[in-house]
Amino acid sequence: MSDDIDSALDWLGNPVDCGGCAYLGRKAEGRCEPLRACVHDRYAKRIQRFFQWNDDLAGEHLDHPYFEVRANAARFAPIFIVPRLMEDPDETVRAAVARRLPRRLLLKMRGDPDREVRIAVASRLEDADLAPLMRDSDYSVRLRVARRVPEGMLPAMMHDEDPEIRLEVANRIGLEWLMSMAWDDSARVRMVVARRLPPEKLSALTGDADWCVRFVVASRLPPEDLGPLTEDPVDDVRTVAQKRRAGLPATGDLIPD
């Protein structure tokens, strides 16, 4: 069964010639196959499969001129020789390296110029080692950090400029800090706050500018504190507040997402 591309060309666009390959003997052993597993093919999946079948050759290809060969070789080569690619000119190679390095070397890649490399770094570092990446210039890096840092470090990201990151923080931050996000600029963030805060602390959100947030508050606030919401200008909010204030079931009312 072949891959999607039905031609075998090398990274320079020339046809792959098995006859002149140094690994021809491995073809007879079933360890390489045209259009399937070939280190000379420019198609990344075929290169990857070649090293899966021939991981003993990976170390010999760390200096190959084609970045896909170096990147895939870095995945299978002995770990003690992989660090030499930490400053490879291609970001795909450096990202592959970052997924394998031990912590002491991975720390040196936190400042890599490419965001995909820094994402790979952030995906493997732990705890305080992630602190410098909390202020990374790229949203995707900071989002990965917000999903992985310990809960106790999240207050440092409460005021991130990107609402998606603050949303992640609001979902994970400890309840003792959550109230500090009740006045966030993003209604989606405040919605999470309204869903997570203990009911007795929701009074501060009865005047929220977004009716969806007020609806959540009206659905969770203790009945004795619902007074302001029983006169809310939005029918759905007012109705659920009045029902709960009167002790009537409001289970049929759905809290908006």
N, C-alpha and C positions, 0 to 999 in steps of 0.2 A: 504494500500500500504506500503510494508516494505522497509527498506533500503537495500543496496547492500549485506551486510553480512547476511547470513541466519542462523546464530547461535547466541545464547544469552549466552555469557560467561562474568564473572566478571573480574576485573583487575588482579586477580590471576589465571585466566584460568579455574575457576570452573563454572559449569552450573548455570545460574540464576534461583532461585527458588522463584516464586511469593508467594507460600504458606507461606514462612517464612518472608515475607517482612512487615515491619512496616507500609508501605503505601498501603497495599492491598485494603483498603477501597476506595482509590482514583481510583483504576482500574475500579471499578463498576461505578464511576462517569465519566469515560472517560478521566481522567487526567493522566493516564499512560497506557502503552500498550506494551506487549512483542514485541521485534524486532522493536519497533517504538520509544518509549519514556520511558526510564528507567534509574534511577540514579545508579543502580548497574551494568549496562552493561558497558563493557570496551570501547565501540565504542563511540567516542566523539560526533557524531551527535545525538545519542540517549540520551546522557546525556544532551546536550544542549536543546533538545526538551522537556526533562522532566522539566527543570527549566523554560522554556518558558510557560509551562502549570501549573507549580507549583512554581512561583517565591517567594511565601511566605516561602518556605523551603530552599531557597538558603543560608540564613544566618546560618543555622544549619550545613552546609557542608563545611565551610571554613577551617576546620582542617582535612578533609578527607585524608586518606593516599594516594589516587590515584590523581595524579596531574591534570588529565583531569576533575575530579569532582571539585577540588578547582578552576581551571581556569574558568570553566563554572559557578560555584556558584558566583565567583567574578563579573561576568557580570550582575547578577541579584540581588545580596544581597543589603541591604540598604547601601548607600554610607558611612555612618558614621562608619561602621565596616570593610569596605574594606581595609583601610590603614594598618591594621595589617599584610597584606600579601605583603607589599612592599619589604620585605626581604625574601620572600619565596625561598626555595632552587631550585625551578624549574623556568626556564626562561619563559615558557609558561604562568605560573600563574602571574609572575611579569608583563609580557606584557599586560595581561588582566587587571591587576590593573592599569597600566599606562594609559590605554584608558579611565579610569573613574575618576582619581584623580583630585581634584581642583589644580589650578596653584601652590599654596604655597607648596603643597606636591610633585607635579610633578617635581618641580625644584630639589628636592633631588635625583631624579632618573636619572639625566643626566649622572652620572658617573657609571651607572649600567654596570657590566662586560659583559653582553650579548648584541650583536648588535641589535637583534630583539627588545629588550626592549628599547634601545636607539632610534631606528627608531620610535617606538610607541610614545616615548616622543617627538621626533622632529616633529611628525605629529600633535601635539597638542599645543606646545608652540608657542609663537608669538614674533616677533620683537627682542628686545635686549636679551630676554631670550634664544634665539637660538645661541647667540654669542659663548659660549664655545663649542658648537657642530660643529662649522665651522672648528674646528681643530681636530675633532674626528679621531681616528686611522682607522676607517672603512669607505671604499668608499661609501657604501650604505647609511650610516648615513649622510655623507657630501652631497651626492646627494639630499637627502630629504631636507636638510637644504637649499641647493642652489635653490631649487624650491619654497621655502617658505619665505625666509628672504626678508625684504623690499629691494627695488631696491638700496637704498642708502647704504646698507651694503655689496652689491655684490663686490665692489672693493677689499675687503679683501680676496676674493676667486679667484681673477683673475689668481693667480699663483699656484693654487692647483696642486699637482703632477699628478692627474688623468685627462686625456684629456676629458673624458665624463663629468666631473664636470665643466671644463673650457668651454665646449660646452654649457652647461646649462647657465653658467654665461654670455657667449657671446650673447645668445638669449635674455637675460633679462636685462642686464646692461644698464644704461643710455648712450645715445649717446656721452655725454661729456667724458666718460671713454673708449668708444669702440675702439678708435684709439690705445690705449695702448695695445690692444690685436692683433694688425695687424701683429705682428712678433711672434705669438705663434708657438710653435713647431709642433702643429697639423694642417694639411691642412684643416681638417673639421672645426676647430675653425676659421681659417682665411677665409674660405668660408662664414661663418656666418657674419663675419666682413665685407666682400666684399658685401654681400647682404644688410646689414643694414646701412652702412655708407652713408652719403649724397654723391651724385655723385662727387661733387667738391673736395672731400677729398680722392678720390680713387687713385690719381696719385702715392702715395707711394707704391701701390701694383702692379704696372705695371711690376715689375721685380720679382714677386713672383715665387718661385721655382716650384709650382704646376700649371700645365696648366689649371686645372679646375678653380682655383682661378682667373687666368688671363682671362679666358673666361668670368667669371662673371664681372670682371672689364671692359673688352672690350665691354660688353653689356650695361654697365651703365655709364661709364665715359663720360663726355662732349666731343663731337666730336673734338673740337679743341685741346684736350689733348691726343688724341689717337695715336699720331705719333709713339712712341716706339712699340706699339702693331701691327701696320700695317706691321711690319717686323718680327713678332713673328715666331719662328721656328715651331710652331704647326699650321697646316692648319686651323683648326676650329677657333682658336683664331685670326689668321691673317685675315681670311675671314670676320668675323663679324666686326673686327676693320676697315677693308678697306671699307666695305659697309656703315658703319655708318659715316666714315670720308667723304665719297663721297655723303652723304645725301640719300643713298638708304635704303629702308626698310630692316630690319634684323629680322623681326618678326618670320620668319620661323626657325630661329636658336634657339635651345633649350638650356637653361642654365642647365648644368649637375647638378644632385643632389649630 
